[in-house]
Amino acid sequence: MLLNSAPAKTAKPAAKSAAAKPNALQQPLKPSAELGAIVGTSPLPRGEVVSKVWEYIKKHNLQNPENKREIVADDKLKKVFGKDKCSMFEMNKHLAAHLKA
């Protein structure tokens, strides 16, 4: 005797509405002039801003070689971070201060 397998799962209606309306991480935000010098001035979702900042950090070799979690700011990043060094964990806090809805 065979047991019935579980019924196939169907797409949730909430998933469709989530695609139509962006969540907080997908909402395009306008960067400040200081952050715009790094990521561009057009509105971007928060995740893209973080990705572009990381591209900039890696391109300009701004990670501390002894502690990769620490970012040594150049002139452009100093304007965003407000200090010479920043951990990768506190970077998002500084970026949030430079993004407006």
C-alpha positions in Angstrom: 0.0 0.0 0.0 1.4 3.4 -1.0 0.9 6.5 1.1 -0.1 9.7 -0.6 2.8 12.1 -0.9 2.3 15.6 0.5 0.4 17.9 -1.9 2.6 20.1 -4.1 3.1 23.6 -2.6 1.7 26.4 -4.5 3.1 29.9 -4.8 2.0 32.2 -1.9 0.0 35.2 -2.9 2.1 37.3 -0.6 5.2 36.6 -2.8 3.5 38.2 -5.8 2.6 41.4 -3.9 6.1 41.6 -2.4 7.5 41.6 -5.9 5.2 44.5 -6.9 6.1 46.6 -3.8 9.8 46.8 -2.9 10.6 46.1 0.7 12.9 48.4 2.8 16.1 46.9 1.4 14.9 47.2 -2.2 13.6 50.8 -1.8 15.7 53.2 -4.0 17.4 55.8 -1.7 19.1 59.1 -2.7 22.7 59.2 -1.6 24.2 62.4 -0.1 26.8 64.3 -2.1 29.6 62.7 -0.1 28.3 59.2 -0.7 27.4 60.1 -4.3 31.1 60.7 -5.0 31.6 56.9 -4.4 28.4 55.2 -5.6 26.9 57.8 -8.0 24.1 60.3 -7.5 21.1 58.3 -8.8 18.8 56.6 -6.3 19.9 53.0 -5.5 18.6 50.2 -3.2 20.5 49.9 0.1 22.1 46.6 -1.0 23.5 48.1 -4.2 24.9 51.0 -2.2 26.7 48.6 0.1 28.0 46.5 -2.9 29.3 49.6 -4.6 31.1 50.8 -1.5 32.7 47.4 -1.1 33.8 47.6 -4.8 35.4 51.0 -4.1 37.1 49.7 -0.9 38.6 46.7 -2.7 39.5 48.6 -5.8 41.5 51.2 -3.7 42.9 48.6 -1.3 41.4 50.2 1.8 41.1 47.2 4.0 43.6 47.0 6.8 45.9 44.1 5.7 46.4 42.9 9.3 42.7 43.1 10.2 40.4 42.7 7.1 37.4 43.7 9.1 38.8 47.2 9.5 38.5 49.8 6.7 41.1 52.5 6.4 39.2 55.5 4.9 40.6 57.6 2.1 39.5 61.3 1.7 36.2 60.3 0.1 35.3 57.7 2.7 36.4 60.0 5.6 33.5 62.3 4.5 31.1 59.4 4.7 32.4 57.7 7.9 33.5 60.9 9.7 36.7 59.3 10.9 39.9 57.6 9.6 39.0 54.0 10.4 35.8 52.1 10.6 34.9 48.4 11.1 32.9 46.7 8.4 30.1 46.2 10.9 29.7 49.9 11.7 30.0 50.9 8.1 26.2 50.3 7.4 25.4 52.8 10.3 27.5 55.5 8.6 26.0 54.7 5.1 22.4 54.9 6.5 23.1 58.5 7.6 23.9 59.4 4.0 20.8 57.8 2.4 17.5 59.6 2.1 14.1 58.2 0.9 
